[in-house]
Amino acid sequence: MTTRDDHADAADGPRRELTRAHAYWRANLRLVASLLAVWFAVSFGCGILFVEPLNRIEMFGFPLGFWFAQQGAIFVFVLLVFFYAAAMRRIDRRYGLDDDERETG
Amino acid sequence: MDAQTLTYLFVAVSFALYIGIAVWSRAGSTGDFYVAGGGVHPVANGMATAADWMSAASFISMAGIIAFLGYDGAVYLMGWTGGYVLLAMLLAPYLRKFGEFTVPDFIGTRYYSNTARVVAVVSLIVISFTYVAGQMRGVGIVFSHFLGVPIDWGVAIGMLVVFFYAVLGGMKGITYTQVAQYCVLIFAYLVPAIFISLLITGVPVPQLGLGATVADGSGLAVLEKLDRTLVDLGFAPYTQGGKSTIDVFAITMALMLGTAGLPHVIVRFFTVPKVSDARRSAGWALLFIALLYTTAPAVGAFARLNFIDTVHDRAYGEVADWFHNWEDVGLIGWRDKNGDGRIQYGPGMPFEGKPEFAGEARGVDGQRMLLNAAREGTNEVYVDRDIMVLANPEIAMLPPWVIALVAAGSLAAALSTAAGLLLVISASVSHDLLKKTFARGLSDRQELLAARIAAASAIAIAGYLGVNPPGFVAQVVAFAFGLAAASLFPAILLGIFSLRMNREGAVAGMIAGLGFTFGYIAWFKFYAPHMNGPDAWWFGISPEGIGALGAALNFAVALTVSHFTAAPPASVVALVEDIRVPAGVSTPHMH
């Protein structure tokens, strides 16, 4: 059964597709911005700019600032990238833009 | 078996393995040759990326540099890992979706301009050759140290092995040999590190050992003891840096942006099947890299402690054998300034420059005589930083097979990086310069042949540079990262994240960033090296860190110029819209 709405949908298709892609892109940018804030905070923040006050705190035999600069930041980097991959996968699916086989054909 | 026989055995077996893998995974098409047909598993690609990235410098030199820099060594640790966060989130997934073969390919297509493509090719070639010369030299040095083969022969053997699997196997061959090389190098790095951590602290995990208590009954933590020992000798404490905060900031930033913009690393993410694989693969790559990079600061600190313990205030005749062995090789020099026959270690240079020995002449205590003019100060010992990793097994008195393992591991690190670099050089010549610019009629088979010829010539040039290293190689490492940070990184980033960025903006930005960074480094390294110091540096930023400013300049120029020039054509905007979405990825060899 063909209705008036179906025709409207077809005409709207490309535009709706584009809005969906734009919403997806905004969600992506939000995620990346917050993860990069963490990236900056642990490396440039804790490891460089605030290294001296943090060095007054001792943890497990490390001055804390020194630990961030030589180990801690790297551990956080690894977690960030895996978290990013998983979170993006969820966003991909939510917007139906993931690259699973059924999509690529 | 003695260490040398074992080393021959380990090196021969590992080389046979690499060549076997290359024969098994020969490249049949340009898609295979450039991007391994786009069918590499994300975890395998992660390992290959880690081996690709970790060079002779990471394996041999980094821990030693950290040992002597203390806190300041963090610029390398954070800079060379933090770049992967940028790569994973800002570049890799989108470039994989773009689905072409090379980095200049993206820049040329995105900016609809062969000028942009050629500028990218030029930066790529300069960056990659700077790097590859160091690798070949590393191969030669390892051969001469461990196997007693002349450096030139070492370089030639290294060239032959790389030639075999890079020319034959292309990216496909390189990928699977890099997986094997990663396993060899990480094993070779961790085994001595674990032994030494056990020896000094009793803790088998080096990452934790760095924070543990020294097992000498003093009750001091490793870093505490190191700080005290160094202060007693007149050094600055280990956990505090000597560089200014702004310089540490700038160097870390330049290394991060440069890492993210290095073509031979980026191109590894073209080899996985899907966009989501590129993201995951970056995580695996960083995890595999982090394994070595979090071990390195522990190795550095232990080595420094061990070094001072075994050397300082010992009579030359009674000091451990390794001291004499490495003195014979010329990486250690001792000048008994106060004539007491004991080795005094302290801050400052013992004498001018690198040691130059008076032939085989020996002093009263049996030490090699030095020609260098003595310097003021109490320090009598010259020690090459690379010793910290190479001699670690000897310093810690580990069994001979560990020494053989370190030799095989450093060769794996140098060869895997060299192969990756040679591949991007050959791909940019055959694909970007020939196929896409100057010889458009090339068929796939002709292009594959051209790629192989280009790879072979690149190996020959790299080998030549390894045998006759230009005196400035050590000086220009800053170039590779600075140039990648100031040229490629901003151009790719803007190409993805700005729909408005156009040809004029990108080209002007790249040229401004390149010119500025190149000029600054050349000025301080070659033209006026006597002025190379914080007083003359702009904003207190050293040439090593200037790439960060160059990148900022690139962004500023690109955005300004693009604002006043015509918007990019609709087809390019559509392309950018398309690469932002993971769905509908294509395999590269379909193009």
Interface residues (C-beta under 8 A of the other chain):
Chain A: L18 A21 Y24 W25 N28 V32 L35 L36 W39 S43 F44 G47 I48 L49 V51 N55 M59 F60 G61 F62 P63 F66 W67 A69 Q70 Q71 A73 I74 F75 F77 V78 L80 V81 F82 Y84 A85 M88 R89 D92 G96 L97 D98 D99 E103 T104
Chain B: I66 Y71 G73 A74 L77 M78 T81 G82 Y84 V85 L86 A88 M89 L90 P93 Q207 L208 L210 G211 A212 T213 A221 V222 L223 E224 T239 Q240 T245 V248 F249 T252 M253 K274 V275 S276 R279 R280 A282 G283 L286 L287 A290 Y293 T294 P297 E577 R580 V581 P582 A583 G584 V585 S586
